[in-house]
Amino acid sequence: METEKIIAAYFSEVSAEIFNRASKIKLLITDIDGVMTDGGIIYDNDEIEYKKYQVKDGLIVHHLRRNKLMVGAITGRESRVVVNRCEELKFDFHYHGVKNKGKKFQEVLETLELEAEEVAYIGDDLIDLPILSRVGLAVCPSDALEYVKPICHYVSRFPGGNGVFREVGDLILHAQGFLVPIIEKLTEKGDE
């Protein structure tokens, strides 16, 4: 019972409409730069690219997939470090170097036989608008561009790279009745 109160308080600012949208989601797709990372790119003198990820974002992927929710990424940049992270997290799919995200999104819908309202997408910039404007649950980080925010159903309380993906994962799991049982099982048995 205490867990339910904590989770209810955590999501107290989320509207019934957002919970309703989240309850229908079967696939969570994310952009990478500016969502899973803070958008910064570091190159060393040998032109090796570095990115910093929030470990809390990664942890929720296991629980989403365990509860029959698919997870994917569609990113506009080609980056070996991003490929490595997506593979490490066992994303169901990840597409890199995508310049036309709307077209790739349509291909994903057709391949997985899903309707747009069964998909949540997290994005932060112009390239994400063709997907954000179509999905059932469109989310952006708190530091997304100001003209992206009005397109989204929900603006995260977190900036990119600081837990946006985790918040959305938790929201979807909670809206579908999975989050509290996950927490209670881990509290009682110590593993999930």
Secondary structure as the mmCIF struct_conf table of DSSP 4:
data_model
#
loop_
_struct_conf.conf_type_id
_struct_conf.id
_struct_conf.beg_label_comp_id
_struct_conf.beg_label_asym_id
_struct_conf.beg_label_seq_id
_struct_conf.end_label_comp_id
_struct_conf.end_label_asym_id
_struct_conf.end_label_seq_id
HELX_RH_AL_P HELX_RH_AL_P1 GLU A 2 TYR A 10
TURN_TY1_P TURN_TY1_P1 PHE A 11 GLU A 13
BEND BEND1 VAL A 14 VAL A 14
HELX_RH_AL_P HELX_RH_AL_P2 ALA A 16 SER A 23
TURN_TY1_P TURN_TY1_P2 LYS A 24 LYS A 24
BEND BEND2 LYS A 26 LYS A 26
STRN STRN1 LEU A 27 THR A 30
BEND BEND3 ILE A 32 ILE A 32
TURN_TY1_P TURN_TY1_P3 ASP A 33 MET A 36
BEND BEND4 THR A 37 THR A 37
BEND BEND5 GLY A 39 GLY A 39
STRN STRN2 ILE A 42 TYR A 43
TURN_TY1_P TURN_TY1_P4 ASN A 45 ASP A 46
STRN STRN3 GLU A 49 TYR A 50
HELX_RH_AL_P HELX_RH_AL_P3 VAL A 55 ARG A 66
TURN_TY1_P TURN_TY1_P5 ASN A 67 LYS A 68
STRN STRN4 MET A 70 ILE A 74
BEND BEND6 GLY A 76 ARG A 77
HELX_RH_AL_P HELX_RH_AL_P4 ARG A 80 GLU A 88
TURN_TY1_P TURN_TY1_P6 LEU A 89 LYS A 90
BEND BEND7 ASP A 92 ASP A 92
STRN STRN5 PHE A 93 TYR A 95
BEND BEND8 GLY A 97 GLY A 97
BEND BEND9 LYS A 99 LYS A 99
HELX_RH_AL_P HELX_RH_AL_P5 LYS A 101 LEU A 112
TURN_TY1_P TURN_TY1_P7 GLU A 113 GLU A 113
HELX_RH_3T_P HELX_RH_3T_P1 ALA A 116 GLU A 118
STRN STRN6 VAL A 119 ILE A 122
BEND BEND10 ASP A 125 ASP A 125
HELX_RH_3T_P HELX_RH_3T_P2 LEU A 126 ASP A 128
HELX_RH_AL_P HELX_RH_AL_P6 LEU A 129 LEU A 132
TURN_TY1_P TURN_TY1_P8 SER A 133 ARG A 134
BEND BEND11 VAL A 135 GLY A 136
STRN STRN7 LEU A 137 CYS A 140
TURN_TY1_P TURN_TY1_P9 SER A 142 ASP A 143
BEND BEND12 ALA A 144 ALA A 144
TURN_TY1_P TURN_TY1_P10 GLU A 146 VAL A 148
HELX_RH_3T_P HELX_RH_3T_P3 LYS A 149 ILE A 151
BEND BEND13 HIS A 153 HIS A 153
STRN STRN8 TYR A 154 VAL A 155
BEND BEND14 ARG A 157 PHE A 158
TURN_TY1_P TURN_TY1_P11 GLY A 160 GLY A 161
BEND BEND15 ASN A 162 GLY A 163
HELX_RH_AL_P HELX_RH_AL_P7 VAL A 164 ALA A 175
TURN_TY1_P TURN_TY1_P12 GLN A 176 GLY A 177
HELX_RH_AL_P HELX_RH_AL_P8 LEU A 179 LYS A 189
BEND BEND16 GLY A 190 GLY A 190
#
